[in-house]
Amino acid sequence: MSEPREPRAPQGQAGAPQGRPDEKAALRLGTRRSKLAMAQSGLVARAVSQVTGRPVELVEITTYGDTSREHLAQIGGTGVFVTALREALLLGEIDFAVHSLKDLPTGQPDELALAAVPLREDPRDVLVARDGLRFEELPDGARVGTGSPRRMAQLNAYARNHGMTIETVPIRGNVDTRIGYVRSGELDAVVLAAAGLGRLGRTEDVTDFLSVDTVLPAPGQGALAIECAADNADLVAALGELDDPFTRAAVTAERSLLAALEAGCSAPVGALADLLADGQIVKEMRLRGVVGTTDGTTLVQLSTTGPVPETHDQAMALGRELAAEMLAKGAAGLMGERAH
């Protein structure tokens, strides 16, 4: 996997015009305190500084999801890493915030603008296993750690379909804590997001990149969300320079599917929209979705393909269309499953 990329600023944006005295004041970027959040925010801070010509300072904010020791499936998942940052935005304590897009609730508050979704990193999940093992090489009875019901459902289903026996173990904690379970021998492997390890410069820890045919990622996985007050038109426009339209269309379709299934971000839902190209010409967008019981005994997995969405409403429609098909196949009955 390539080195983590900074969100790209267009050329010719070398600085804001001189004039009002506050134009060179530092912009305050709200971020969670975790090592990964700080790394992500640092990448965005440099790109925003390039676009605006203004320094950017990081403001560390502790969220409920950072301090709670409960498993995400128990505390609900939705918004636990986001609410404190949004409150700081609304109170004017920070100018903009950076979130992992998969942590963002699907409903967008009117007072806040999703100003940019930069170019997405690798959306896949990865395995960090003892002895350099790939997933299919794990021994019978292998203990695999993850805090995600979505991952549990798909890993257990794959194992069952391929004659493997694994035990999925719910875990919490930052990247170092999770990998530490493997290093100490407590677990045989853990599953993490490729993008997070890439942004931390930890790709060398990966022993297997899990194909999206094996494990569909969380809606929005690998993408960042840059949010600011909706009434700050100048900042909305400046941050918008970092937006990647294809990434935004893809994650909008994925999150529309999640919303139409009426599922929170701790539900066992995977989704990925990708672009289908004919040579160099992008022709269509394919959206795949999966819902499953955490033990992997039942999965509803479907896909749909359509023209690349050119508007927000078209991307939303793609997600709703696939969600309706999944609900017709029994997805609703699987949504209440949670890891205990």
Secondary structure, 3 states (H helix, E strand, C coil): CCCCCCCCCCCCCCCCCCCCHHHHCCEEEEECCCHHHHHHHHHHHHHHHHHHCCCEEEEECCCHHHHCCCCHHHHCCCCCCCHHHHHHHHCCCCCEEEEEHHHCCCCCCCCEEEEECCCCCCCCEEEEEHHHCCHHHCCCCEEEECCCHHHHHHHHHHHHHCCCCEEEECCCCCHHHHHHHHHCCCCCEEEEEHHHHHHCCCHHHCCEECCCCCCCCCCCCCCEEEEEECCCHHHHHHHHCCCCHHHHHHHHHHHHHHHHCCCCCCCCEEEEEEEEEECCEEEEEEEEEEEECCCCCCEEEEEEEEECCCCHHHHHHHHHHHHHHHHHCCHHHHCCCCCC
